[in-house]
Every structure is written in structure tokens, then in C-alpha cells.
Amino acid sequence: MGCIPSKVAENKSLDTHTVQNMTKLPSKGSQHRPHHEDFSFLASETPFSVSEVESLYELFKKLSASIVKDGFISKEELHFALFRNSNKRNLFVDRIFDLFDVNRNEHIDFGEFIRSLSVFHPRTPEAIKTRYAFKLYDLRHTGYIEREELKEMVLAILVESDLTLSDEVVETIVDKTFVEADSKEDGRIDLEEWKEYVEKNPSLLKNMTLPYLMYVSNTITQ
């Protein structure tokens, strides 16, 4: 069971084709920096270099103008980037958008985009990825993962993977996970329990890393 569906994590239009074709730096005469935050400042706070931040800004501009050209990424634009359909709803994309939208103003600015994307960088410590994954599963923002939240995520994973399991099997998966993760036996999983569970099941963080982020600069076409 992963934290991001394979179709989203491996979507070629975003992590290979899109990056290769969207991260073309403009000429010196046309290049301008976003008013949100300075590139060098964002680079100092993330694993990205200044040149990588510049490249990702070109990607950000493309995404933020895919539906409405306003300099921000809306939830519809994020869906469109991943599925080429702004009307398709997906629980994982909704959760990712919510976590990227740190200030809860219904859109993602460039600073939020870079800082949140950096969580998926291969050099980002697993401790950070673990906390971020916990937030993905904490659908109701209570600070705990409850049984119904876990079930919603399991069902979403199955749908995204084009798998169909009986209700009985789904319930078994959820029950088994809780038996293993809910060490305090209080019917919910807190962050401490989640960390212990991830240590025993490191594959949970597999989709919290996007390898192509190590090679952002190399995908720029001069």
C-alpha cells in the first residue's frame, strides 16, 4: 500500500515528458523571477539548486496557466496536469493539493510548490517523508489516522490501480493494518505509531520519492 497512487507517481506527462518539455529556460532578455520569493532563498531552504529552482519555475508557470493564467496553481490545474482532465476527482491529488496549499487559500504559489515538491526529493530525510505521508492519510486533520480514513485511502488506491476487491477483503486489509499499527489499541494511529509502522514497512514511503527530481537540470533543453 503506497502513499501516492502509482499512476500519479509514475505519470509520464508530469515526471518525464512534462519536465523535459516544460522546463526550458527563457532567454536572458525574457527571463523574470516570480514576485513570490527569491530563487536563491528557496534553494537555501530545499535540496534544489538555484538553477533547479529556475527550471521548476518554468514548470510552475506552465501548470499555473493551464486553465487560468493567474500565476497560481488551482486544484483543477493540478488535476489537469496529471490527468488532462480538470473534472476528474482523485482523493490523492486532493490530498496532495491540500498539503501543498499551506496557507489554505485555495491555490498554490511558487514558494509552496517548491517547498512541498522538495519533500519528494531523493535527498530529503525519511523522517520528513514519514511525517508528510502521515498527513496524507490524516484526511480530517485530527492528528490521527482513523479506521475510516485508512479505508478511504485503501479504496482510493484500488481505484487508481484499476483493482477490484470484495468488501470483505478490503475490511481484512484495513483490520490487519490497524492490528499492526495501532500499538496503543485505542482505535486510531498517532504519529508515533505511524513512524514505528513505517520503520517495519519501509515500502510505504516508496512513492514519497520522485527520482527525476535529482535530475531536474539535466532535463532542460537548451
Rosetta blueprint (number, residue, H / E / L):
1 M L
2 G L
3 C L
4 I L
5 P L
6 S H
7 K H
8 V H
9 A H
10 E L
11 N L
12 K H
13 S H
14 L H
15 D H
16 T L
17 H H
18 T H
19 V H
20 Q H
21 N H
22 M H
23 T L
24 K L
25 L L
26 P L
27 S L
28 K L
29 G L
30 S L
31 Q L
32 H L
33 R L
34 P L
35 H L
36 H L
37 E L
38 D L
39 F H
40 S H
41 F H
42 L H
43 A H
44 S H
45 E H
46 T L
47 P L
48 F L
49 S L
50 V H
51 S H
52 E H
53 V H
54 E H
55 S H
56 L H
57 Y H
58 E H
59 L H
60 F H
61 K H
62 K H
63 L H
64 S H
65 A L
66 S L
67 I L
68 V L
69 K L
70 D L
71 G L
72 F L
73 I E
74 S L
75 K H
76 E H
77 E H
78 L H
79 H H
80 F H
81 A H
82 L H
83 F H
84 R L
85 N L
86 S L
87 N L
88 K L
89 R L
90 N L
91 L H
92 F H
93 V H
94 D H
95 R H
96 I H
97 F H
98 D H
99 L H
100 F H
101 D L
102 V L
103 N L
104 R L
105 N L
106 E L
107 H L
108 I E
109 D L
110 F H
111 G H
112 E H
113 F H
114 I H
115 R H
116 S H
117 L H
118 S H
119 V H
120 F H
121 H L
122 P L
123 R L
124 T L
125 P L
126 E H
127 A H
128 I H
129 K H
130 T H
131 R H
132 Y H
133 A H
134 F H
135 K H
136 L H
137 Y H
138 D L
139 L L
140 R L
141 H L
142 T L
143 G L
144 Y L
145 I E
146 E E
147 R H
148 E H
149 E H
150 L H
151 K H
152 E H
153 M H
154 V H
155 L H
156 A H
157 I H
158 L H
159 V H
160 E H
161 S L
162 D L
163 L L
164 T L
165 L L
166 S L
167 D H
168 E H
169 V H
170 V H
171 E H
172 T H
173 I H
174 V H
175 D H
176 K H
177 T H
178 F H
179 V H
180 E H
181 A H
182 D L
183 S L
184 K L
185 E L
186 D L
187 G L
188 R E
189 I E
190 D L
191 L H
192 E H
193 E H
194 W H
195 K H
196 E H
197 Y H
198 V H
199 E H
200 K H
201 N L
202 P H
203 S H
204 L H
205 L H
206 K H
207 N H
208 M H
209 T L
210 L L
211 P H
212 Y H
213 L H
214 M H
215 Y H
216 V L
217 S H
218 N H
219 T H
220 I L
221 T L
222 Q L
